[in-house]
Amino acid sequence: MKALTTLAALALAATTTAVAASPVVPGVITVSCFRGPTTAVIWDHPRPVFIESLVAVGYDYNTATSIAERICRDEEGVGNEDHLKAATRQALYNSPMWLKGQLRKRH
């Protein structure tokens, strides 16, 4: 898994492979989505590590779940980890926590 520096001293890692869920790493948002056997977005949903990593950086469970589900259900993200990372960054930048300054971009 590849990690990139993003915001609030967070790293962002994305995976859509069928590997077992990895533990939450402090300061890392792990974008991990379960993908069904087809390219159609039918069974797609966030893996627990995605939601838990968002909660670990300060999002409440409902907001974390909403962000993760929106990212994992995005058809452009199927087979495109760069899009998953970019979409997650954009969702975080647009979140009320970011706008209120509760998350800060790492330099």
N, C-alpha and C positions, 0 to 999 in steps of 0.2 A: 504494500500500500504506500502511496506517495503522499506526503504531507506538504502543504504550502502554508506560508504565513498569511494570516488574514487579519482579523480584528480582535480586540480585547485580549491581546496576548494569546490568541487562539491559533491553532493550526487546523487545517481542513484536509481531511482525507476522504477519498471516495472509493467505494467498491460496490460492484453489483454481482460479484461472483457468489457461488453457492457455498462458500466456506463457513465454518462455524462462527458464531458471533464472538467478537473479540471484546475484551474488557474495556471499560471506559478509562481513557488516559486523561489525567488532569490537563486542561488547557488545549485539548484536541477535540474538535467536532468531527466525528466519524460519520460520513455520509454513507450509509449502508442500506441498500434496498433489496428486498426479495423480488426476484423477477420470475414470472411463470415460464412455462416451456415455450411460449410463443413470443413474438415481438409485439403483439397486441398488449395493451395495458389492461389486463383483466384481473389478475391476482396480485398485482404489484402493491407492495406496502412497505413501510419502513421496518427495518429490523430494530429490536429493542435497543441496541447500542447507539443507534442514531438518536433516538428520543432521549435516552439516558445521558448522552454526551451534551445535548442541548440543555437538559435540566442541570447538569453539573456546572455549566457556565452561567446559570442564573435565570433561565426561562422556567416558568411554571409548567407543570406537566401538560396542561391543555394546550398552551401555546406551542410547546415543543412538539406535541403530537400533530398539531395543525400544520406547522412548518414542514415537518418530516413527511407527512402524507401528501402535501402539495408537491413537494420535490419528487417523491417517488412515483407519483401518478402522472408526472409530466412526460408525455410521449416523446419529446425531443431528447430526454435523458436515457432512453433505452439504448444500451450499447455505447453511450457517449459520456464517459466519466468527466470530461472537461465541462460539458454542459451541466452535469449535476453539481459540480463545484461552483460554477458561475451562478447558477440559479440559487444555490444555497447562500452564497455571498450576497446576492441581490436581496433575497428574503430577509437576511439578517440586517443589511443596511437599511431596509425599509421598515424594520420592526420598531415599535415604540421604545424599546430599551436602547437601541442605537440612537434614535432621534433625541432621546432625553439625555444622552451622554453616559448612560450606565455601562455601555460597552465602548472600549476605546481601541482604535487601530494600533497595532504594534508597529514600531518604526524599524 
